[in-house]
Each structure stands twice: as C-alpha cells, then as structure tokens.
Amino acid sequence: MEHKKEIRLMLLGGSRYLLPLIDVAHSLGIQVITCDYLPDNTAHRFSDWYCNISIIDKDAVLRAAMEMKIDGIMSFACDPGVVTAAYVAEKMGLPFQCSYDTAVTLQDKGRFRKFLMDNGFNCPHAKRYEDIREPYDDIDYFSWPVIVKPTDSAGSKGVNRVETPDGLEKAIKIALDNAHNGAFIIEDFLTFEGYHSSADSFTVDGQLRFITYSDQLFDPDADNPYTPAYIIWPSTMREECQKKLSAETQRLMDLLGMRTGIYNIETCVAADGEPYIMEVSPRGGGCKIAEIQQLAFGVGLIEDEVRKAVGLPLKELAQPRCDGHWCEMVIHAEPGQSGIFKGLTIDPDIQDRYVRAIDLAVKVGDRVKPFTGANRALGDMFLRFESREELEKIVSRSTEWLHIGLSDICAGGNKIL
C-alpha cells in the first residue's frame, strides 16, 4: 500500500494567537511546526514540532522548512515573520498571498506609503528615514503634529505623536528601539472622522471575497494612547466611504498582483471626509480579529487560510451581515500601574448576558506591566449586544463590572478602556 504523505504547516511565532490555527490544522489532519527563538512561548506546547530559530532570519527558516519538507507557511498575527514567510513560500513554490517583493513593500510602512503616493491613493505626507538627523531637513514638508513610528513593527510598539520638531529626537530613538530593520517613518497626524478601522479580509485569486470594517477605539489615558483598547463591529463608518475603500483596496490588490489569502487591513476616514488605506498586511491580525469576526459574521477565515497555505480546497466564502453588535475588549491595567496578577472577576449578570469568550494572556502570579503595546495586554474579551446603544452603555461602565486584581501597586481601581 502506498504511504500517504503527511501534510506539514509551519507557523512563525509562538503566541496564543496561533492556538486556533493549530486546532484547525489538527482537525484537518495537518501536522504543525512552530518556529521562533522563544521556546517557552505558548503555541510550542501544542504544535507537533518546534524549531528554535529567529523568524526574521529568513535563510535559517528556509533551511529548516526544507529540512522539514513543509507544505505551507504562515505568519499569522505575527508581523515580524511575514516577509520571511513570503520568502520561504517563494523559494519553495508554496502558496502565499503575494510575492516576496510585494510582502517587503507592504511590511515596510515607509515603502508602502511611497507606493500609495506613486499610485494615486490618499496618503498622509510621509517619509522613511534611517538617519536620525535627516528629518530635520524636512520640517516644512510635514503638517504638524506628526506620528513617528518604526517602519516594520506592529501592535503600536514604538509609536509616538510629536507636536513640534523639538520632540523629534526622543520619539525617533523610541521608534528605532522597536524597529527590526533600523528604519523609521514620520507622517502627518490624521484626525479621524469617526474611528480607525482594523479588520481581516480574504481574497480568492486576487478578488476580495470578504471585507469588513470596524470601529477601533483607543484609551487616551493609556501609557501608549495609540494601542487599540477595543474593536467594534459593525462599523459606524459611512456606507459611501466603505464602498470607496473597498474599491480602492481591490485596486491595490490588482496593482500588487495579489493572490489568495487573508489580509489584515487598517483604514480610516480623515476629518476632510476622504478615506485612507493605512496598512495592508498579508496575515491575520492580532487581537484575535479573525476569531471574533467568525462569531459576528459566521465566516471561517482561519480555516480557509490554513487550507490555502497547504494547497487544500477552500470552503465557500460569503459576505454576510453582522449578527448583532460585537465588541472585542483588550484587557489591560490602569495607566502607570504594574504588579502581580491575582485574578479577574466579572459581574455574573454581565457575563451571562453579554460575554461570549475570554482569553487571558496572563496567569495568577505573572508580572503585569504598563500598557505600552499589544504585547502588554492581559487578554481579550468578546461581548455581543443587540444594539450599539446597549454596547456603549455597558462598555462605558466596565470599571463597575470588571475588576483586575493586582498586588504591589498603589491603591485604587483598575481601568480597562
């Protein structure tokens, strides 16, 4: 009898965000290899094999992938590994959302801004730099205030708003401390009409088959006020802006020669009423976005992405309406506080009526640090409501029904939003 080849999928990274992919892969009979340089990361306990390799060392990952004879590779919810995944896929002839060159363009915020400007997309004034002194020659190019951020970092790490040129040096140094490639970007600070959107979409042969928009809100009092605090579906973005953004996103897909797969797409409508595509990454988003979208819309983007990665047929994709009003709350401690995690309690009535899922990233005894990026979140909570008014009423009272126990901190309540 002929031996049937085992299907192997390599996942770059090792965070808890990979656990749903591992579950799906195993349900399809696919063996999973996780890869990063942190052997204690959560996902490695659930994969079939673990490779201790830095995911930004693309040639080392390629050697391991060839040795393991993988059938697919992904960097789901793991921004640093996306370029490596595209590189390995291209070298080994494996399915991926785009070419390696396109992935490099998408993952470098400075190069992506230039691509948008060169091709007539709405784009804030933006420039990419590697020399810390060079921006001082471009002071008059920007409309102040500006945002300074690493070109290749996700989760709002290293991002700061700068009001005047006097604050540039400090912000640039923070950005470079969080950059992998030694580059940073400066761009005009856009004032939004409504809210920023972050959502996962899916293409088949380069055509958008599922696309949605969210309301992504921030905690202005957080240690990093540009880290998302909660995400809401459906979006309050004007319908005409959603249609224009969908058309522009499809135009972008066409220009870049996109293929099949999941994309995390960030967009906004500026105060001038114009919609902007801010970021497009060929990966699933962090904050468990694909998971809450599956609950809200009934679309299994995670399973389709796993299937695509190893060349299995996709399930049929649809564009359904959102079932109710959903909020993903990013759980974090009050600004400036840190300590030892003692536990989390929720009012039983709130939990029974609204909470659909809780995924803690910490356990009792773990050290809690200030909320300076998505990697400092304590976990995620999914809530469902019948109306936006009900959602806003309950979420605005979160400090009354949700309590985070921390020891060795100053007295006072804990804040979630």
Disulfide bonds with the S-S distance in Angstrom:
none
